[in-house]
Amino acid sequence: MPRLASVNELEAYRARLAATRDPTRPCLTVCAGSGCTAAGAGDVLTALRKNVEKAGLKDGVDVKSTGCHGFCERGPIMIVWPEGTFYNKVASSDARAIVASIADGHVPVEKLLYRDPASGQAVVREDEVPFYARQRRVLFGNNGRIDPKNIDDYLNVGGYAALGKVLSGMTWEQVIDQVKRSGLRGRGGAGFPTGVKWGFCRQNPAPRYLICNADEGDPGAFMDRSLLEGNPHSILEGMIIGAFALGVEEGYVYVRAEYPLAVEHLRVAIEQAENYGLLGDNILGSGQRFRVHVVKGAGAFVCGEETALIRSIEGKVGEPQPRPPYPAQRGLWNRPTVINNVKTWASVPVILNRGPEWYAAIGTEKSKGTMVFSLVGKINNTGLVEVPMGITLREMIYEIGGGIPGGKELKAIQIGGPSGGCIPASLIDLAIDYDELTKAGSMMGSGGMVVMDESTCMVDVARYFMEFLEDESCGQCFPCRKGTQRMREILTRICAGHGKEEDLALLEDLGWLMRQTSLCALGQTAANPVLTTLRYFRDEYLAHIRDQQCPAKVCKQLIYYEIDPVFCDGCGACVKVCAGEAILGEKKKLHTIDAAKCTRCGACMEVCQPKAVLVSTGAIPCPV
Amino acid sequence: MPSLKINGIETEVEHGMSVLDAARFLGLPIPTLCHDDGLTPAGACRLCVVEVERNGTRKLLSACTLPAEDGLVVWTHSERVERARRLLLELYVATCPSSKRIQDLASRYGANICRYDAEHEICIQCGLCVRMCEQQMMAGAIGFAGRGSNRRVSRPFDMTSDRCRQCGACLYICPVCELRCAGPQADTTLCSGCLNFATVCLQSYDHAMCSLDPCHACELSGPFRPDVRVKNELLKIPTGELK
C-alpha cells in the first residue's frame, strides 16, 4: 500500500494504475445496491464467479460488485465491460449464458437486454435506455463502474484529482470562491448557498468542525444511502476539500444505524484513504490535517435537522435548538460548524474538477447543478434518478419514469419527503427547482418523489403524513407537538366522515400557526401536505365532509362492498377469504355481503375472478 | 453594546441580553409560559414570538432565545404576532383549560373561541420544573422522557429518585398547577369567568389599573378590556409601514 507524500506522487500512482489496467479486459459488474441485493444480486455474483471459474476464464475476466445504478425496478442489473452491455432482471440461472457469451466474443444475451416498452426494441447500452437517456448523472455516473471497497477503482475514474488540484497551489479563498461561483445550494432540502455558508463559518475563530449529514429519514428516499454505499470516496474527497477550505481538522459523518452497509463501506473508505495519505496527518505532504469520525444515529427522523444532529453527536438528546445562533456561528461543541448533506459534499469534487462555470451551466438561473430524486409510488420505473435542475415533472414522470402503471391517471406528486407538498397533475409542466417548488407550496427537501394515481385519497395521504410527523416530532415546542396531534385528529375525523366544514378553516389556521411559530424546520413544514392538499384538492375534502363520500374509495369508514348479481357465479372464493364472516351465500348461488360485519379489508375483491365485488362510497343503501 | 430597534424605539442593551429582556427593559409586555429569569431560555412555549426583520425578510422568532444583536428590527405586537399568540392560546386552552394563567392570557389576547375538544392535560411541557430542578436546585431529579405526543416529564425509570429532595421548587414554578382556575363554568374550555366576575374598583385612574392586581372591574370597563383596549401606537404598527 503506497503512502502518497505529494500531489505528484498521487498523479504518478494514478498513471501506474492506468497502465496496469487493461481497458479491453472483460469485466462483469453487478449492482449490489440495496434494491438489487434484495432482488438477488448476491446469488447472481456467486453464480457468475462460479461459471467464470468453470469456463477457465478466471485470469481473463473480472467479476465485480458495484454500487447502485438507480434503476431499481429492473434489478438485479449488471453491465458487461468494456462494451457496456446492459442486462436487467438477471437471475443466477442466467450466469452460464452470460459467461458463454463472453467466451463467444461478446454477443449480447438477447433475453436479458432491456426492451423499450414503447417500441419493443431491445437496447444494448445503459445510456440508451430511456430511463437513463434523459438523466445527467454527475454524482451517480461512476456508481456502476467502481467497487466501493476499492480505492484504486475510484482513483482510476479520476478520483482525488480535485483534491490534488486544491492542494497544488489553491488558497482556501479560491476554493470557497469556486464553490460560490458554481451556485451550489445545499442538497439537504433548504437550499442555502453552500459557498456562502462556508464563508460565514470561515470568518469565525478555529477550531471549526464539519459534518456530513447522512441521516436520511424520509420514507421512500434512499439517495444518500446509495451514494454512501456506492461511492463513499466521492463524499470523503468533498469533505477533505471542505476541510482545507474551512481550516478544519476534525469531521464527522452522521449516518443512520439502519444503513449497516453504508457504515461499513464508509469505514473501509476512510481506512483506505488514511493508508494512502489522503486523510489523516499531513495530507499529500501539504501539512493539512483532517480526521473523519463516523457516528451512527439511532434513527430519529428529527435528527436529520442540523441542530438536533449536532446535539446527537454531542451525546445529548437529539432535539433541535433555536437559531440563531446558526451552526456556522456556534455548532458542535459550541464551535463554528459547517453541516452539509451527502450529495452536497459529493458535488464539491465535481465542481473543482470541471470548474464552477461548467457546473453552473447545468440547471436553472437560481438552482444550479443536478439533483438526485428517488422516484417511487405508482410509477413504472421506480428508482433513483439524477437530473439537471429545471427538468419538468412531465419529463420526470413520463419519459424517465415511464408513466403510471395499469393505464391509470396521474393525480398528484408528493415532493420533498413527509413535510413536502402534494403537487397536482395539473401542474405537470412545473420546472423542478428550489423556488418553483416553494411557490407551488412544496419544497425540494431531500429529493423524495412519491407519485400518486387516481386510486389515492388525498385526505388519507395528508392524514398518513401527519401521523408520521406526529410520531417523529421531538415534542419540544408546543405548536409542533400539539399542532401535529390536532391536525391528525381532525384529518382522522374527516376520513371517518365526521368532519365539519369549519374544520377546513381550522386546519388552515393550524397550518399557518405551525409554519410561523415552530422552533425547527420539522414543525415549520409539517403542515405542507395538509395545506397543499387543501389548496389543490379541496373538493375531495368537501366530498368527505358534505357528502360522506371518498371519491378515491380509500377511506374505510366511507366505503362499502357489494356483490354484482349479474357477474357473481357463486364460486365461494370470497367466502373463504373473508375474515369477518360477512359474506353469505351457498355454492352456485348469488352471494351477499353483510355491511355490518364487513371490515372493508378488500380481500374478497382481490380473489373474485369474475370481478363481481364492487366497492362504492357513500351511505350504505338499506337492504330491501 | 448592541443597539437595536424595538417597535420603532432605538435602544441599546447590554451584551448577552435576549430580545425578551430588551423588550421588558423598555416596558413592553411579552407573554411567556416557559421563561423564568433565573433559568436558561428554552423557546418551548413559543408565546414570546416577535416579528423580526432580517436580510429583508420578516420572520417570527422566539424572543427569549433570540440574542439582542446590532441592527435587529423587532416588532413585539404586530398583527402577525397577535394572530400567532391568539391561535397558540386557543391550543393551550384546549390542552389545559383549568390553568388560570392560560385562561388569563387567553382573555388578554382575545382568544375567545376554542374550536378543539378539551383535553384536560396536567402538563404543557414548558420544562420550567426540569430546568429549575437542574439549574437552581442542583438536583437534576426530573427530566423529559419520550418523543412527540409521548413526551412527558418523568423521573429515572419512573421511580422515586434519590436525588429528589422534595423541595417543591418544581411545583412552585409550574405555570399550570400553581393555581387552578375554579371559574363558574369550570368544565367548559373557555369560561371567561374572571371577566364576568364583578368586583368593586378601589381607586380609578384613566389609563392604569387600581391597586388590586388584577382588578376585574378595571379589566371589564376602561382601557384594559380586550375589545376596547386602546390601540397603543407603540405596540400596534401596521404591517406595511416598516421600512
Interface residues (C-beta under 8 A of the other chain):
Chain A: A300 V302 V317 P322 P324 P325 E470 D471 E472 S473 C474 G475 Q476 C477 F478 P479 R481 K482 G483 T484 Q485 R486 E502 L506 D509 L510 W512 L513 Q516 T517 S518 L519
Chain B: A42 G43 A44 C45 R46 V49 L60 L61 S62 T65 L66 P67 E69 R80 R83 A84 L87 L88 L91 Y92 A94 T95 R115 Y116 I124 Q125 F144 G146 R147 G148 S149 N150 R151
